[in-house]
Amino acid sequence: LSGKQLLEAAMAAGGKTYAPSYACSQANVLTPNFKGGNLMPVYWADQATAASEKSMNDFKVLGDLVGLSALISIIGIAVGVVFIILGGVCIAMGGKSGKVTAAA
């Protein structure tokens, strides 16, 4: 059975008639002439016949930036850990004198 026949049979079993019309949505911008009741894939395949040298270089640069983002995040975490340790040391050393300084 085709998708249309299967849908017709399901509608008939529910006691309704199958009369496809335009989609019910007022905001249907991408496919305004698509008639309701048809089956449509949920993916989009975009195929290009050729790739230029510039587009391939741009793609390579993008891949390099994605690779650098992992390195930058690791460096950021390491710097954060160092600052946490330094902060803990400063707090620990600051409480040993017992002197209280008044604000000017």
Phi and psi restraints in degrees (range 20) as a CNS / XPLOR table:
assign (resid 1 and name C) (resid 2 and name N)
       (resid 2 and name CA) (resid 2 and name C) 1.0 -82.1 20.0 2
assign (resid 2 and name N) (resid 2 and name CA)
       (resid 2 and name C) (resid 3 and name N) 1.0 168.5 20.0 2
assign (resid 2 and name C) (resid 3 and name N)
       (resid 3 and name CA) (resid 3 and name C) 1.0 -61.3 20.0 2
assign (resid 3 and name N) (resid 3 and name CA)
       (resid 3 and name C) (resid 4 and name N) 1.0 -38.4 20.0 2
assign (resid 3 and name C) (resid 4 and name N)
       (resid 4 and name CA) (resid 4 and name C) 1.0 -66.2 20.0 2
assign (resid 4 and name N) (resid 4 and name CA)
       (resid 4 and name C) (resid 5 and name N) 1.0 -43.7 20.0 2
assign (resid 4 and name C) (resid 5 and name N)
       (resid 5 and name CA) (resid 5 and name C) 1.0 -65.4 20.0 2
assign (resid 5 and name N) (resid 5 and name CA)
       (resid 5 and name C) (resid 6 and name N) 1.0 -38.7 20.0 2
assign (resid 5 and name C) (resid 6 and name N)
       (resid 6 and name CA) (resid 6 and name C) 1.0 -64.3 20.0 2
assign (resid 6 and name N) (resid 6 and name CA)
       (resid 6 and name C) (resid 7 and name N) 1.0 -41.7 20.0 2
assign (resid 6 and name C) (resid 7 and name N)
       (resid 7 and name CA) (resid 7 and name C) 1.0 -66.7 20.0 2
assign (resid 7 and name N) (resid 7 and name CA)
       (resid 7 and name C) (resid 8 and name N) 1.0 -39.8 20.0 2
assign (resid 7 and name C) (resid 8 and name N)
       (resid 8 and name CA) (resid 8 and name C) 1.0 -62.0 20.0 2
assign (resid 8 and name N) (resid 8 and name CA)
       (resid 8 and name C) (resid 9 and name N) 1.0 -42.1 20.0 2
assign (resid 8 and name C) (resid 9 and name N)
       (resid 9 and name CA) (resid 9 and name C) 1.0 -66.3 20.0 2
assign (resid 9 and name N) (resid 9 and name CA)
       (resid 9 and name C) (resid 10 and name N) 1.0 -39.3 20.0 2
assign (resid 9 and name C) (resid 10 and name N)
       (resid 10 and name CA) (resid 10 and name C) 1.0 -67.5 20.0 2
assign (resid 10 and name N) (resid 10 and name CA)
       (resid 10 and name C) (resid 11 and name N) 1.0 -40.1 20.0 2
assign (resid 10 and name C) (resid 11 and name N)
       (resid 11 and name CA) (resid 11 and name C) 1.0 -66.7 20.0 2
assign (resid 11 and name N) (resid 11 and name CA)
       (resid 11 and name C) (resid 12 and name N) 1.0 -41.3 20.0 2
assign (resid 11 and name C) (resid 12 and name N)
       (resid 12 and name CA) (resid 12 and name C) 1.0 -64.6 20.0 2
assign (resid 12 and name N) (resid 12 and name CA)
       (resid 12 and name C) (resid 13 and name N) 1.0 -36.0 20.0 2
assign (resid 12 and name C) (resid 13 and name N)
       (resid 13 and name CA) (resid 13 and name C) 1.0 -67.3 20.0 2
assign (resid 13 and name N) (resid 13 and name CA)
       (resid 13 and name C) (resid 14 and name N) 1.0 -29.1 20.0 2
assign (resid 13 and name C) (resid 14 and name N)
       (resid 14 and name CA) (resid 14 and name C) 1.0 -86.2 20.0 2
assign (resid 14 and name N) (resid 14 and name CA)
       (resid 14 and name C) (resid 15 and name N) 1.0 0.9 20.0 2
assign (resid 14 and name C) (resid 15 and name N)
       (resid 15 and name CA) (resid 15 and name C) 1.0 82.2 20.0 2
assign (resid 15 and name N) (resid 15 and name CA)
       (resid 15 and name C) (resid 16 and name N) 1.0 17.5 20.0 2
assign (resid 15 and name C) (resid 16 and name N)
       (resid 16 and name CA) (resid 16 and name C) 1.0 -114.8 20.0 2
assign (resid 16 and name N) (resid 16 and name CA)
       (resid 16 and name C) (resid 17 and name N) 1.0 158.1 20.0 2
assign (resid 16 and name C) (resid 17 and name N)
       (resid 17 and name CA) (resid 17 and name C) 1.0 -93.7 20.0 2
assign (resid 17 and name N) (resid 17 and name CA)
       (resid 17 and name C) (resid 18 and name N) 1.0 149.7 20.0 2
assign (resid 17 and name C) (resid 18 and name N)
       (resid 18 and name CA) (resid 18 and name C) 1.0 -99.3 20.0 2
assign (resid 18 and name N) (resid 18 and name CA)
       (resid 18 and name C) (resid 19 and name N) 1.0 108.4 20.0 2
assign (resid 18 and name C) (resid 19 and name N)
       (resid 19 and name CA) (resid 19 and name C) 1.0 -135.7 20.0 2
assign (resid 19 and name N) (resid 19 and name CA)
       (resid 19 and name C) (resid 20 and name N) 1.0 89.5 20.0 2
assign (resid 19 and name C) (resid 20 and name N)
       (resid 20 and name CA) (resid 20 and name C) 1.0 -66.3 20.0 2
assign (resid 20 and name N) (resid 20 and name CA)
       (resid 20 and name C) (resid 21 and name N) 1.0 140.1 20.0 2
assign (resid 20 and name C) (resid 21 and name N)
       (resid 21 and name CA) (resid 21 and name C) 1.0 -138.9 20.0 2
assign (resid 21 and name N) (resid 21 and name CA)
       (resid 21 and name C) (resid 22 and name N) 1.0 -169.0 20.0 2
assign (resid 21 and name C) (resid 22 and name N)
       (resid 22 and name CA) (resid 22 and name C) 1.0 -67.9 20.0 2
assign (resid 22 and name N) (resid 22 and name CA)
       (resid 22 and name C) (resid 23 and name N) 1.0 156.9 20.0 2
assign (resid 22 and name C) (resid 23 and name N)
       (resid 23 and name CA) (resid 23 and name C) 1.0 -58.7 20.0 2
assign (resid 23 and name N) (resid 23 and name CA)
       (resid 23 and name C) (resid 24 and name N) 1.0 148.7 20.0 2
assign (resid 23 and name C) (resid 24 and name N)
       (resid 24 and name CA) (resid 24 and name C) 1.0 -74.5 20.0 2
assign (resid 24 and name N) (resid 24 and name CA)
       (resid 24 and name C) (resid 25 and name N) 1.0 -22.1 20.0 2
assign (resid 24 and name C) (resid 25 and name N)
       (resid 25 and name CA) (resid 25 and name C) 1.0 -74.0 20.0 2
assign (resid 25 and name N) (resid 25 and name CA)
       (resid 25 and name C) (resid 26 and name N) 1.0 133.0 20.0 2
assign (resid 25 and name C) (resid 26 and name N)
       (resid 26 and name CA) (resid 26 and name C) 1.0 -75.8 20.0 2
assign (resid 26 and name N) (resid 26 and name CA)
       (resid 26 and name C) (resid 27 and name N) 1.0 -22.6 20.0 2
assign (resid 26 and name C) (resid 27 and name N)
       (resid 27 and name CA) (resid 27 and name C) 1.0 -95.5 20.0 2
assign (resid 27 and name N) (resid 27 and name CA)
       (resid 27 and name C) (resid 28 and name N) 1.0 22.9 20.0 2
assign (resid 27 and name C) (resid 28 and name N)
       (resid 28 and name CA) (resid 28 and name C) 1.0 -79.5 20.0 2
assign (resid 28 and name N) (resid 28 and name CA)
       (resid 28 and name C) (resid 29 and name N) 1.0 86.0 20.0 2
assign (resid 28 and name C) (resid 29 and name N)
       (resid 29 and name CA) (resid 29 and name C) 1.0 -86.9 20.0 2
assign (resid 29 and name N) (resid 29 and name CA)
       (resid 29 and name C) (resid 30 and name N) 1.0 -37.5 20.0 2
assign (resid 29 and name C) (resid 30 and name N)
       (resid 30 and name CA) (resid 30 and name C) 1.0 -73.1 20.0 2
assign (resid 30 and name N) (resid 30 and name CA)
       (resid 30 and name C) (resid 31 and name N) 1.0 -37.9 20.0 2
assign (resid 30 and name C) (resid 31 and name N)
       (resid 31 and name CA) (resid 31 and name C) 1.0 -133.7 20.0 2
assign (resid 31 and name N) (resid 31 and name CA)
       (resid 31 and name C) (resid 32 and name N) 1.0 70.4 20.0 2
assign (resid 31 and name C) (resid 32 and name N)
       (resid 32 and name CA) (resid 32 and name C) 1.0 -68.8 20.0 2
assign (resid 32 and name N) (resid 32 and name CA)
       (resid 32 and name C) (resid 33 and name N) 1.0 -24.3 20.0 2
assign (resid 32 and name C) (resid 33 and name N)
       (resid 33 and name CA) (resid 33 and name C) 1.0 -100.2 20.0 2
assign (resid 33 and name N) (resid 33 and name CA)
       (resid 33 and name C) (resid 34 and name N) 1.0 10.0 20.0 2
assign (resid 33 and name C) (resid 34 and name N)
       (resid 34 and name CA) (resid 34 and name C) 1.0 -75.8 20.0 2
assign (resid 34 and name N) (resid 34 and name CA)
       (resid 34 and name C) (resid 35 and name N) 1.0 124.1 20.0 2
assign (resid 34 and name C) (resid 35 and name N)
       (resid 35 and name CA) (resid 35 and name C) 1.0 -82.0 20.0 2
assign (resid 35 and name N) (resid 35 and name CA)
       (resid 35 and name C) (resid 36 and name N) 1.0 139.2 20.0 2
assign (resid 35 and name C) (resid 36 and name N)
       (resid 36 and name CA) (resid 36 and name C) 1.0 -67.2 20.0 2
assign (resid 36 and name N) (resid 36 and name CA)
       (resid 36 and name C) (resid 37 and name N) 1.0 157.4 20.0 2
assign (resid 36 and name C) (resid 37 and name N)
       (resid 37 and name CA) (resid 37 and name C) 1.0 91.9 20.0 2
assign (resid 37 and name N) (resid 37 and name CA)
       (resid 37 and name C) (resid 38 and name N) 1.0 -2.2 20.0 2
assign (resid 37 and name C) (resid 38 and name N)
       (resid 38 and name CA) (resid 38 and name C) 1.0 -98.2 20.0 2
assign (resid 38 and name N) (resid 38 and name CA)
       (resid 38 and name C) (resid 39 and name N) 1.0 151.3 20.0 2
assign (resid 38 and name C) (resid 39 and name N)
       (resid 39 and name CA) (resid 39 and name C) 1.0 -87.0 20.0 2
assign (resid 39 and name N) (resid 39 and name CA)
       (resid 39 and name C) (resid 40 and name N) 1.0 139.4 20.0 2
assign (resid 39 and name C) (resid 40 and name N)
       (resid 40 and name CA) (resid 40 and name C) 1.0 -137.5 20.0 2
assign (resid 40 and name N) (resid 40 and name CA)
       (resid 40 and name C) (resid 41 and name N) 1.0 137.7 20.0 2
assign (resid 40 and name C) (resid 41 and name N)
       (resid 41 and name CA) (resid 41 and name C) 1.0 -66.3 20.0 2
assign (resid 41 and name N) (resid 41 and name CA)
       (resid 41 and name C) (resid 42 and name N) 1.0 152.9 20.0 2
assign (resid 41 and name C) (resid 42 and name N)
       (resid 42 and name CA) (resid 42 and name C) 1.0 -98.8 20.0 2
assign (resid 42 and name N) (resid 42 and name CA)
       (resid 42 and name C) (resid 43 and name N) 1.0 17.6 20.0 2
assign (resid 42 and name C) (resid 43 and name N)
       (resid 43 and name CA) (resid 43 and name C) 1.0 -128.9 20.0 2
assign (resid 43 and name N) (resid 43 and name CA)
       (resid 43 and name C) (resid 44 and name N) 1.0 162.7 20.0 2
assign (resid 43 and name C) (resid 44 and name N)
       (resid 44 and name CA) (resid 44 and name C) 1.0 -125.3 20.0 2
assign (resid 44 and name N) (resid 44 and name CA)
       (resid 44 and name C) (resid 45 and name N) 1.0 124.5 20.0 2
assign (resid 44 and name C) (resid 45 and name N)
       (resid 45 and name CA) (resid 45 and name C) 1.0 -108.0 20.0 2
assign (resid 45 and name N) (resid 45 and name CA)
       (resid 45 and name C) (resid 46 and name N) 1.0 118.8 20.0 2
assign (resid 45 and name C) (resid 46 and name N)
       (resid 46 and name CA) (resid 46 and name C) 1.0 -110.4 20.0 2
assign (resid 46 and name N) (resid 46 and name CA)
       (resid 46 and name C) (resid 47 and name N) 1.0 118.0 20.0 2
assign (resid 46 and name C) (resid 47 and name N)
       (resid 47 and name CA) (resid 47 and name C) 1.0 -115.7 20.0 2
assign (resid 47 and name N) (resid 47 and name CA)
       (resid 47 and name C) (resid 48 and name N) 1.0 134.4 20.0 2
assign (resid 47 and name C) (resid 48 and name N)
       (resid 48 and name CA) (resid 48 and name C) 1.0 -114.5 20.0 2
assign (resid 48 and name N) (resid 48 and name CA)
       (resid 48 and name C) (resid 49 and name N) 1.0 140.7 20.0 2
assign (resid 48 and name C) (resid 49 and name N)
       (resid 49 and name CA) (resid 49 and name C) 1.0 -81.8 20.0 2
assign (resid 49 and name N) (resid 49 and name CA)
       (resid 49 and name C) (resid 50 and name N) 1.0 -27.1 20.0 2
assign (resid 49 and name C) (resid 50 and name N)
       (resid 50 and name CA) (resid 50 and name C) 1.0 -145.9 20.0 2
assign (resid 50 and name N) (resid 50 and name CA)
       (resid 50 and name C) (resid 51 and name N) 1.0 152.8 20.0 2
assign (resid 50 and name C) (resid 51 and name N)
       (resid 51 and name CA) (resid 51 and name C) 1.0 -123.5 20.0 2
assign (resid 51 and name N) (resid 51 and name CA)
       (resid 51 and name C) (resid 52 and name N) 1.0 130.8 20.0 2
assign (resid 51 and name C) (resid 52 and name N)
       (resid 52 and name CA) (resid 52 and name C) 1.0 -81.5 20.0 2
assign (resid 52 and name N) (resid 52 and name CA)
       (resid 52 and name C) (resid 53 and name N) 1.0 165.3 20.0 2
assign (resid 52 and name C) (resid 53 and name N)
       (resid 53 and name CA) (resid 53 and name C) 1.0 -64.0 20.0 2
assign (resid 53 and name N) (resid 53 and name CA)
       (resid 53 and name C) (resid 54 and name N) 1.0 -37.4 20.0 2
assign (resid 53 and name C) (resid 54 and name N)
       (resid 54 and name CA) (resid 54 and name C) 1.0 -65.6 20.0 2
assign (resid 54 and name N) (resid 54 and name CA)
       (resid 54 and name C) (resid 55 and name N) 1.0 -43.3 20.0 2
assign (resid 54 and name C) (resid 55 and name N)
       (resid 55 and name CA) (resid 55 and name C) 1.0 -66.6 20.0 2
assign (resid 55 and name N) (resid 55 and name CA)
       (resid 55 and name C) (resid 56 and name N) 1.0 -34.3 20.0 2
assign (resid 55 and name C) (resid 56 and name N)
       (resid 56 and name CA) (resid 56 and name C) 1.0 -68.7 20.0 2
assign (resid 56 and name N) (resid 56 and name CA)
       (resid 56 and name C) (resid 57 and name N) 1.0 -38.3 20.0 2
assign (resid 56 and name C) (resid 57 and name N)
       (resid 57 and name CA) (resid 57 and name C) 1.0 -65.7 20.0 2
assign (resid 57 and name N) (resid 57 and name CA)
       (resid 57 and name C) (resid 58 and name N) 1.0 -40.4 20.0 2
assign (resid 57 and name C) (resid 58 and name N)
       (resid 58 and name CA) (resid 58 and name C) 1.0 -61.9 20.0 2
assign (resid 58 and name N) (resid 58 and name CA)
       (resid 58 and name C) (resid 59 and name N) 1.0 -39.1 20.0 2
assign (resid 58 and name C) (resid 59 and name N)
       (resid 59 and name CA) (resid 59 and name C) 1.0 -65.0 20.0 2
assign (resid 59 and name N) (resid 59 and name CA)
       (resid 59 and name C) (resid 60 and name N) 1.0 -39.9 20.0 2
assign (resid 59 and name C) (resid 60 and name N)
       (resid 60 and name CA) (resid 60 and name C) 1.0 -66.2 20.0 2
assign (resid 60 and name N) (resid 60 and name CA)
       (resid 60 and name C) (resid 61 and name N) 1.0 -41.9 20.0 2
assign (resid 60 and name C) (resid 61 and name N)
       (resid 61 and name CA) (resid 61 and name C) 1.0 -62.5 20.0 2
assign (resid 61 and name N) (resid 61 and name CA)
       (resid 61 and name C) (resid 62 and name N) 1.0 -41.0 20.0 2
assign (resid 61 and name C) (resid 62 and name N)
       (resid 62 and name CA) (resid 62 and name C) 1.0 -61.9 20.0 2
assign (resid 62 and name N) (resid 62 and name CA)
       (resid 62 and name C) (resid 63 and name N) 1.0 -42.2 20.0 2
assign (resid 62 and name C) (resid 63 and name N)
       (resid 63 and name CA) (resid 63 and name C) 1.0 -63.8 20.0 2
assign (resid 63 and name N) (resid 63 and name CA)
       (resid 63 and name C) (resid 64 and name N) 1.0 -38.8 20.0 2
assign (resid 63 and name C) (resid 64 and name N)
       (resid 64 and name CA) (resid 64 and name C) 1.0 -64.4 20.0 2
assign (resid 64 and name N) (resid 64 and name CA)
       (resid 64 and name C) (resid 65 and name N) 1.0 -39.5 20.0 2
assign (resid 64 and name C) (resid 65 and name N)
       (resid 65 and name CA) (resid 65 and name C) 1.0 -65.6 20.0 2
assign (resid 65 and name N) (resid 65 and name CA)
       (resid 65 and name C) (resid 66 and name N) 1.0 -38.0 20.0 2
assign (resid 65 and name C) (resid 66 and name N)
       (resid 66 and name CA) (resid 66 and name C) 1.0 -64.7 20.0 2
assign (resid 66 and name N) (resid 66 and name CA)
       (resid 66 and name C) (resid 67 and name N) 1.0 -39.4 20.0 2
assign (resid 66 and name C) (resid 67 and name N)
       (resid 67 and name CA) (resid 67 and name C) 1.0 -64.4 20.0 2
assign (resid 67 and name N) (resid 67 and name CA)
       (resid 67 and name C) (resid 68 and name N) 1.0 -38.1 20.0 2
assign (resid 67 and name C) (resid 68 and name N)
       (resid 68 and name CA) (resid 68 and name C) 1.0 -69.6 20.0 2
assign (resid 68 and name N) (resid 68 and name CA)
       (resid 68 and name C) (resid 69 and name N) 1.0 -28.9 20.0 2
assign (resid 68 and name C) (resid 69 and name N)
       (resid 69 and name CA) (resid 69 and name C) 1.0 -62.9 20.0 2
assign (resid 69 and name N) (resid 69 and name CA)
       (resid 69 and name C) (resid 70 and name N) 1.0 -34.9 20.0 2
assign (resid 69 and name C) (resid 70 and name N)
       (resid 70 and name CA) (resid 70 and name C) 1.0 -66.9 20.0 2
assign (resid 70 and name N) (resid 70 and name CA)
       (resid 70 and name C) (resid 71 and name N) 1.0 -42.2 20.0 2
assign (resid 70 and name C) (resid 71 and name N)
       (resid 71 and name CA) (resid 71 and name C) 1.0 -65.0 20.0 2
assign (resid 71 and name N) (resid 71 and name CA)
       (resid 71 and name C) (resid 72 and name N) 1.0 -42.6 20.0 2
assign (resid 71 and name C) (resid 72 and name N)
       (resid 72 and name CA) (resid 72 and name C) 1.0 -64.1 20.0 2
assign (resid 72 and name N) (resid 72 and name CA)
       (resid 72 and name C) (resid 73 and name N) 1.0 -40.1 20.0 2
assign (resid 72 and name C) (resid 73 and name N)
       (resid 73 and name CA) (resid 73 and name C) 1.0 -66.9 20.0 2
assign (resid 73 and name N) (resid 73 and name CA)
       (resid 73 and name C) (resid 74 and name N) 1.0 -36.4 20.0 2
assign (resid 73 and name C) (resid 74 and name N)
       (resid 74 and name CA) (resid 74 and name C) 1.0 -66.2 20.0 2
assign (resid 74 and name N) (resid 74 and name CA)
       (resid 74 and name C) (resid 75 and name N) 1.0 -42.7 20.0 2
assign (resid 74 and name C) (resid 75 and name N)
       (resid 75 and name CA) (resid 75 and name C) 1.0 -63.2 20.0 2
assign (resid 75 and name N) (resid 75 and name CA)
       (resid 75 and name C) (resid 76 and name N) 1.0 -41.8 20.0 2
assign (resid 75 and name C) (resid 76 and name N)
       (resid 76 and name CA) (resid 76 and name C) 1.0 -61.4 20.0 2
assign (resid 76 and name N) (resid 76 and name CA)
       (resid 76 and name C) (resid 77 and name N) 1.0 -41.0 20.0 2
assign (resid 76 and name C) (resid 77 and name N)
       (resid 77 and name CA) (resid 77 and name C) 1.0 -64.9 20.0 2
assign (resid 77 and name N) (resid 77 and name CA)
       (resid 77 and name C) (resid 78 and name N) 1.0 -42.5 20.0 2
assign (resid 77 and name C) (resid 78 and name N)
       (resid 78 and name CA) (resid 78 and name C) 1.0 -63.3 20.0 2
assign (resid 78 and name N) (resid 78 and name CA)
       (resid 78 and name C) (resid 79 and name N) 1.0 -43.1 20.0 2
assign (resid 78 and name C) (resid 79 and name N)
       (resid 79 and name CA) (resid 79 and name C) 1.0 -63.5 20.0 2
assign (resid 79 and name N) (resid 79 and name CA)
       (resid 79 and name C) (resid 80 and name N) 1.0 -40.4 20.0 2
assign (resid 79 and name C) (resid 80 and name N)
       (resid 80 and name CA) (resid 80 and name C) 1.0 -61.7 20.0 2
assign (resid 80 and name N) (resid 80 and name CA)
       (resid 80 and name C) (resid 81 and name N) 1.0 -41.5 20.0 2
assign (resid 80 and name C) (resid 81 and name N)
       (resid 81 and name CA) (resid 81 and name C) 1.0 -64.0 20.0 2
assign (resid 81 and name N) (resid 81 and name CA)
       (resid 81 and name C) (resid 82 and name N) 1.0 -41.1 20.0 2
assign (resid 81 and name C) (resid 82 and name N)
       (resid 82 and name CA) (resid 82 and name C) 1.0 -62.0 20.0 2
assign (resid 82 and name N) (resid 82 and name CA)
       (resid 82 and name C) (resid 83 and name N) 1.0 -43.6 20.0 2
assign (resid 82 and name C) (resid 83 and name N)
       (resid 83 and name CA) (resid 83 and name C) 1.0 -66.2 20.0 2
assign (resid 83 and name N) (resid 83 and name CA)
       (resid 83 and name C) (resid 84 and name N) 1.0 -35.6 20.0 2
assign (resid 83 and name C) (resid 84 and name N)
       (resid 84 and name CA) (resid 84 and name C) 1.0 -65.1 20.0 2
assign (resid 84 and name N) (resid 84 and name CA)
       (resid 84 and name C) (resid 85 and name N) 1.0 -42.5 20.0 2
assign (resid 84 and name C) (resid 85 and name N)
       (resid 85 and name CA) (resid 85 and name C) 1.0 -64.6 20.0 2
assign (resid 85 and name N) (resid 85 and name CA)
       (resid 85 and name C) (resid 86 and name N) 1.0 -46.0 20.0 2
assign (resid 85 and name C) (resid 86 and name N)
       (resid 86 and name CA) (resid 86 and name C) 1.0 -61.7 20.0 2
assign (resid 86 and name N) (resid 86 and name CA)
       (resid 86 and name C) (resid 87 and name N) 1.0 -39.5 20.0 2
assign (resid 86 and name C) (resid 87 and name N)
       (resid 87 and name CA) (resid 87 and name C) 1.0 -63.3 20.0 2
assign (resid 87 and name N) (resid 87 and name CA)
       (resid 87 and name C) (resid 88 and name N) 1.0 -42.1 20.0 2
assign (resid 87 and name C) (resid 88 and name N)
       (resid 88 and name CA) (resid 88 and name C) 1.0 -63.6 20.0 2
assign (resid 88 and name N) (resid 88 and name CA)
       (resid 88 and name C) (resid 89 and name N) 1.0 -40.0 20.0 2
assign (resid 88 and name C) (resid 89 and name N)
       (resid 89 and name CA) (resid 89 and name C) 1.0 -64.7 20.0 2
assign (resid 89 and name N) (resid 89 and name CA)
       (resid 89 and name C) (resid 90 and name N) 1.0 -43.4 20.0 2
assign (resid 89 and name C) (resid 90 and name N)
       (resid 90 and name CA) (resid 90 and name C) 1.0 -62.9 20.0 2
assign (resid 90 and name N) (resid 90 and name CA)
       (resid 90 and name C) (resid 91 and name N) 1.0 -41.2 20.0 2
assign (resid 90 and name C) (resid 91 and name N)
       (resid 91 and name CA) (resid 91 and name C) 1.0 -65.8 20.0 2
assign (resid 91 and name N) (resid 91 and name CA)
       (resid 91 and name C) (resid 92 and name N) 1.0 -42.4 20.0 2
assign (resid 91 and name C) (resid 92 and name N)
       (resid 92 and name CA) (resid 92 and name C) 1.0 -66.1 20.0 2
assign (resid 92 and name N) (resid 92 and name CA)
       (resid 92 and name C) (resid 93 and name N) 1.0 -40.2 20.0 2
assign (resid 92 and name C) (resid 93 and name N)
       (resid 93 and name CA) (resid 93 and name C) 1.0 -76.3 20.0 2
assign (resid 93 and name N) (resid 93 and name CA)
       (resid 93 and name C) (resid 94 and name N) 1.0 -28.1 20.0 2
assign (resid 93 and name C) (resid 94 and name N)
       (resid 94 and name CA) (resid 94 and name C) 1.0 -72.4 20.0 2
assign (resid 94 and name N) (resid 94 and name CA)
       (resid 94 and name C) (resid 95 and name N) 1.0 -22.3 20.0 2
assign (resid 94 and name C) (resid 95 and name N)
       (resid 95 and name CA) (resid 95 and name C) 1.0 -93.5 20.0 2
assign (resid 95 and name N) (resid 95 and name CA)
       (resid 95 and name C) (resid 96 and name N) 1.0 2.7 20.0 2
assign (resid 95 and name C) (resid 96 and name N)
       (resid 96 and name CA) (resid 96 and name C) 1.0 -87.2 20.0 2
assign (resid 96 and name N) (resid 96 and name CA)
       (resid 96 and name C) (resid 97 and name N) 1.0 -23.3 20.0 2
assign (resid 96 and name C) (resid 97 and name N)
       (resid 97 and name CA) (resid 97 and name C) 1.0 -73.9 20.0 2
assign (resid 97 and name N) (resid 97 and name CA)
       (resid 97 and name C) (resid 98 and name N) 1.0 -34.6 20.0 2
assign (resid 97 and name C) (resid 98 and name N)
       (resid 98 and name CA) (resid 98 and name C) 1.0 81.5 20.0 2
assign (resid 98 and name N) (resid 98 and name CA)
       (resid 98 and name C) (resid 99 and name N) 1.0 -5.0 20.0 2
assign (resid 98 and name C) (resid 99 and name N)
       (resid 99 and name CA) (resid 99 and name C) 1.0 -84.6 20.0 2
assign (resid 99 and name N) (resid 99 and name CA)
       (resid 99 and name C) (resid 100 and name N) 1.0 144.0 20.0 2
assign (resid 99 and name C) (resid 100 and name N)
       (resid 100 and name CA) (resid 100 and name C) 1.0 -112.6 20.0 2
assign (resid 100 and name N) (resid 100 and name CA)
       (resid 100 and name C) (resid 101 and name N) 1.0 127.3 20.0 2
assign (resid 100 and name C) (resid 101 and name N)
       (resid 101 and name CA) (resid 101 and name C) 1.0 -102.8 20.0 2
assign (resid 101 and name N) (resid 101 and name CA)
       (resid 101 and name C) (resid 102 and name N) 1.0 137.6 20.0 2
assign (resid 101 and name C) (resid 102 and name N)
       (resid 102 and name CA) (resid 102 and name C) 1.0 -92.4 20.0 2
assign (resid 102 and name N) (resid 102 and name CA)
       (resid 102 and name C) (resid 103 and name N) 1.0 149.1 20.0 2
assign (resid 102 and name C) (resid 103 and name N)
       (resid 103 and name CA) (resid 103 and name C) 1.0 -71.7 20.0 2
assign (resid 103 and name N) (resid 103 and name CA)
       (resid 103 and name C) (resid 104 and name N) 1.0 147.2 20.0 2
